């Protein structure tokens, strides 16, 4: 296992892939890390054949999660981006043992972020496929090869490939799968072209370089970013502020008036208290 990316030699095209292992409390971190590295290597072998480049897999130490609750892929992006910049890596694959949910709150085996160059894979759905099949171990062949196929599929999306035949067909769990399907000819041509723009020799540490990295990602993916912004509901936040303000202020007013009422009540003289009682 490589510890850090090395420089390219003799003009050879090299793509460095970082693996972030996000494990739940009490989970077998070593087993998950070994599984993650194995399936990512299985996936990048097919990508290497499709792109005519050398794909190097770097597996850092596992990153523990605070709980076992389901997470959206966006919750892993900050940590993945940090690893991408600090190492630096060209792509990052996050492998976790907690459920991953889509924007529609459906549990999915994995999702990709072409803008962030991050793929997220959950072993939860792979080990427990829909149906009456028993839970499988990470060492089982179906889990390994379905996970590797999913990683290759998601990395294809990260590199801009759409759905098609072979590994880019919409992913479905196949218990009989024992290898990673190949990319079809059109996708191979696309990946071969795009792979030349993947390595980031200029990325290094520092806030300015990190800003430059994100600016470069924006410049290379204007359509994806624009689509994401267009489908975002962030612009509705200002219209919700009056209701939020009311919700925040009302409890305060209740507490204040309650405190004043108690203060008045406790400081009443006996005569005044009798008058209030009689009047009520």
C-alpha positions as CSV (number, residue, x, y, z in Angstrom):
1,X,0.0,0.0,0.0
2,X,1.4,3.4,-1.0
3,X,1.6,6.1,1.6
4,X,1.7,9.2,-0.6
5,X,1.5,10.1,-4.3
6,X,4.8,10.0,-6.1
7,X,5.9,12.2,-9.0
8,X,5.2,11.1,-12.6
9,X,8.1,9.5,-14.5
10,X,9.0,9.7,-18.2
11,X,5.7,11.5,-19.0
12,X,3.6,8.5,-17.9
13,X,0.0,9.4,-17.1
14,X,-0.7,8.6,-13.5
15,X,-4.0,9.0,-11.6
16,X,-3.8,8.9,-7.8
17,X,-6.8,7.6,-6.0
18,X,-7.2,8.1,-2.2
19,X,-9.4,5.8,-0.1
20,X,-11.2,7.2,2.9
21,X,-12.6,4.5,5.2
22,X,-15.4,5.9,7.4
23,X,-16.4,3.2,9.9
24,X,-19.1,3.2,12.5
25,X,-18.3,2.9,16.3
26,X,-17.5,-0.7,17.2
27,X,-17.1,-1.7,13.6
28,X,-14.1,-3.7,12.3
29,X,-12.0,-0.9,11.0
30,X,-9.2,-3.1,9.8
31,X,-11.5,-5.4,7.9
32,X,-13.3,-2.5,6.2
33,X,-10.0,-0.8,5.3
34,X,-8.7,-4.1,3.7
35,X,-11.9,-4.6,1.9
36,X,-12.0,-1.0,0.6
37,X,-8.4,-1.1,-0.7
38,X,-9.1,-4.5,-2.4
39,X,-12.3,-3.4,-4.2
40,X,-10.9,0.0,-5.3
41,X,-7.8,-1.8,-6.8
42,X,-10.2,-4.3,-8.6
43,X,-12.1,-1.3,-10.0
44,X,-9.0,0.7,-11.0
45,X,-7.6,-2.3,-12.9
46,X,-10.4,-1.9,-15.3
47,X,-10.1,1.8,-15.4
48,X,-6.4,1.5,-16.2
49,X,-7.2,-0.7,-19.1
50,X,-9.8,1.8,-20.4
51,X,-7.6,4.9,-20.0
52,X,-4.1,3.6,-20.8
53,X,-3.0,5.2,-17.6
54,X,-1.5,4.0,-14.3
55,X,-4.0,4.1,-11.5
56,X,-2.4,4.2,-8.0
57,X,-4.5,3.4,-5.0
58,X,-3.6,5.0,-1.6
59,X,-5.4,3.9,1.5
60,X,-5.1,6.2,4.5
61,X,-6.0,5.2,8.1
62,X,-9.7,4.6,8.8
63,X,-11.7,7.7,9.8
64,X,-14.1,6.9,12.7
65,X,-17.7,8.1,12.6
66,X,-19.5,9.4,15.7
67,X,-22.5,7.1,15.3
68,X,-24.2,4.5,13.1
69,X,-26.9,6.7,11.6
70,X,-27.5,7.0,7.9
71,X,-25.6,9.7,6.1
72,X,-25.9,11.6,2.8
73,X,-22.8,11.6,0.5
74,X,-22.4,15.4,1.1
75,X,-21.5,14.7,4.7
76,X,-18.3,13.0,3.5
77,X,-17.3,15.7,1.0
78,X,-15.4,18.0,3.4
79,X,-13.2,15.2,4.7
80,X,-12.7,13.8,1.2
81,X,-11.7,17.3,-0.1
82,X,-9.2,17.7,2.7
83,X,-7.6,14.4,1.9
84,X,-7.6,15.3,-1.8
85,X,-5.8,18.5,-1.2
86,X,-3.3,17.5,1.5
87,X,-2.0,14.3,-0.1
88,X,-2.8,15.3,-2.9
89,X,-5.1,12.9,-4.7
90,X,-6.8,13.2,-8.0
91,X,-9.9,11.3,-6.9
92,X,-11.2,10.0,-3.6
93,X,-13.4,6.9,-2.9
94,X,-15.2,6.9,0.4
95,X,-16.1,3.4,1.7
96,X,-18.4,3.3,4.8
97,X,-20.3,0.7,6.7
98,X,-23.2,3.0,7.6
99,X,-26.2,3.5,5.3
100,X,-26.0,6.1,2.6
101,X,-29.1,7.9,1.5
102,X,-30.0,9.8,-1.7
103,X,-31.6,13.3,-1.9
104,X,-34.9,11.5,-1.8
105,X,-33.9,9.8,1.5
106,X,-33.7,6.4,-0.1
107,X,-30.9,4.0,1.0
108,X,-28.6,3.5,-1.9
109,X,-25.3,1.4,-2.4
110,X,-23.4,4.5,-3.5
111,X,-23.4,7.9,-5.2
112,X,-20.8,10.0,-7.1
113,X,-19.9,13.7,-7.1
114,X,-18.3,14.7,-10.4
115,X,-17.7,18.2,-9.2
116,X,-15.9,17.0,-6.0
117,X,-14.3,14.1,-7.8
118,X,-15.6,11.9,-4.9
119,X,-17.4,8.5,-5.0
120,X,-19.2,7.2,-1.9
121,X,-19.9,3.5,-1.4
122,X,-21.8,1.9,1.5
123,X,-21.3,-1.8,2.3
124,X,-24.6,-1.9,4.1
125,X,-26.8,-2.4,1.0
126,X,-24.1,-4.7,-0.6
127,X,-24.0,-7.0,2.4
128,X,-27.8,-6.9,2.9
129,X,-29.4,-6.8,-0.6
130,X,-33.1,-6.3,-0.9
131,X,-34.9,-9.6,-0.4
132,X,-34.6,-12.6,1.8
133,X,-30.9,-13.3,1.2
134,X,-28.8,-13.6,4.4
135,X,-26.3,-10.9,5.3
136,X,-23.0,-11.6,3.6
137,X,-19.5,-11.0,4.9
138,X,-17.0,-8.6,3.4
139,X,-14.9,-11.6,2.3
140,X,-17.6,-13.1,0.2
141,X,-17.1,-13.0,-3.6
142,X,-20.5,-11.4,-4.4
143,X,-19.8,-8.5,-2.0
144,X,-16.3,-8.0,-3.3
145,X,-17.2,-8.0,-7.0
146,X,-20.4,-6.0,-6.8
147,X,-18.6,-3.4,-4.7
148,X,-15.7,-3.3,-7.3
149,X,-18.2,-2.9,-10.1
150,X,-20.0,-0.2,-8.2
151,X,-16.7,1.7,-7.6
152,X,-15.8,1.5,-11.3
153,X,-19.3,2.6,-12.2
154,X,-19.2,5.6,-9.9
155,X,-15.7,6.6,-11.0
156,X,-16.9,6.5,-14.5
157,X,-19.6,9.0,-13.5
158,X,-17.0,11.1,-11.8
159,X,-15.1,11.3,-15.0
160,X,-18.2,12.4,-16.9
161,X,-19.3,9.0,-18.4
162,X,-23.1,8.5,-18.6
163,X,-25.1,5.3,-18.4
164,X,-24.5,2.7,-21.2
165,X,-23.4,-0.9,-21.5
166,X,-21.0,-2.9,-19.6
167,X,-19.9,-1.5,-16.2
168,X,-21.8,1.8,-17.0
169,X,-25.1,0.0,-17.1
170,X,-27.4,1.1,-14.2
171,X,-26.0,-0.8,-11.2
172,X,-27.9,-3.7,-9.8
173,X,-26.7,-6.2,-7.3
174,X,-25.8,-9.6,-9.0
175,X,-25.0,-12.4,-6.6
176,X,-23.3,-14.4,-9.4
177,X,-20.9,-11.6,-10.3
178,X,-17.2,-12.6,-10.2
179,X,-15.4,-9.8,-12.1
180,X,-15.8,-6.2,-13.1
181,X,-17.5,-5.7,-16.5
182,X,-15.6,-3.8,-19.1
183,X,-16.3,-0.3,-20.4
184,X,-17.9,-0.2,-23.9
185,X,-16.0,1.4,-26.8
186,X,-17.6,4.8,-26.6
187,X,-17.0,5.1,-22.8
188,X,-13.4,3.9,-23.2
189,X,-12.8,6.7,-25.8
190,X,-14.3,9.3,-23.5
191,X,-12.3,8.1,-20.5
192,X,-9.1,8.0,-22.5
193,X,-9.6,11.7,-23.4
194,X,-10.7,12.9,-20.0
195,X,-8.0,11.0,-18.1
196,X,-5.3,13.3,-19.4
197,X,-7.0,16.2,-17.5
198,X,-7.4,14.3,-14.2
199,X,-3.9,14.5,-12.6
200,X,-3.4,17.7,-10.6
201,X,0.3,18.3,-10.4
202,X,-0.3,21.9,-9.1
203,X,-2.4,21.0,-6.1
204,X,-0.6,21.4,-2.8
205,X,-1.1,22.5,0.7
206,X,-2.1,26.0,1.8
207,X,-5.3,28.0,1.7
208,X,-4.6,29.8,-1.5
209,X,-3.8,26.5,-3.3
210,X,-7.0,25.0,-1.9
211,X,-9.0,27.9,-3.2
212,X,-7.3,27.5,-6.6
213,X,-8.2,23.8,-6.6
214,X,-11.9,24.5,-6.0
215,X,-11.9,27.3,-8.5
216,X,-10.4,25.0,-11.1
217,X,-13.0,22.4,-10.4
218,X,-15.7,25.0,-10.9
219,X,-14.2,26.1,-14.2
220,X,-14.1,22.6,-15.5
221,X,-17.6,21.7,-14.4
222,X,-19.7,24.8,-15.0
223,X,-22.7,22.9,-16.3
224,X,-22.8,20.5,-13.3
225,X,-22.4,23.4,-10.8
226,X,-25.1,25.5,-12.5
227,X,-27.5,22.5,-12.5
228,X,-26.8,21.9,-8.8
229,X,-27.4,25.5,-7.9
230,X,-30.6,25.7,-10.0
231,X,-32.0,22.6,-8.2
232,X,-31.0,23.9,-4.8
233,X,-33.6,25.4,-2.4
234,X,-31.1,27.7,-0.7
235,X,-32.7,30.8,-2.3
236,X,-35.9,30.0,-0.3
237,X,-34.1,30.5,3.1
238,X,-34.7,34.3,3.2
239,X,-38.4,33.7,2.8
240,X,-38.4,31.4,5.8
241,X,-36.6,33.8,8.1
242,X,-39.8,35.6,9.4
243,X,-41.2,32.3,10.6
244,X,-37.9,31.2,12.0
245,X,-37.6,34.5,13.8
246,X,-41.1,34.1,15.3
247,X,-40.3,30.6,16.4
248,X,-37.2,31.9,18.1
249,X,-38.7,35.0,19.7
250,X,-42.0,33.5,21.0
251,X,-40.4,31.2,23.6
252,X,-38.4,34.1,24.8
253,X,-41.4,36.3,25.3
254,X,-43.2,33.5,27.1
255,X,-40.3,33.1,29.5
256,X,-40.0,36.8,30.1
257,X,-43.7,37.3,30.8
258,X,-43.8,34.2,33.0
259,X,-40.9,35.5,35.0
260,X,-42.5,38.9,35.4
261,X,-45.7,37.3,36.5
262,X,-43.9,35.2,39.1
263,X,-42.0,38.2,40.3
264,X,-45.2,40.3,40.7
265,X,-46.9,37.4,42.4
266,X,-44.2,36.8,44.9
267,X,-43.9,40.5,45.8
268,X,-47.6,41.2,46.4
269,X,-48.7,42.2,49.8
270,X,-51.4,40.1,51.6
271,X,-54.0,42.9,51.1
272,X,-53.3,43.3,47.4
273,X,-53.5,39.5,47.0
274,X,-56.9,39.4,48.7
275,X,-58.2,42.2,46.4
276,X,-57.0,40.3,43.3
277,X,-58.6,37.1,44.6
278,X,-61.9,38.9,45.2
279,X,-61.9,40.6,41.9
280,X,-61.2,37.3,40.0
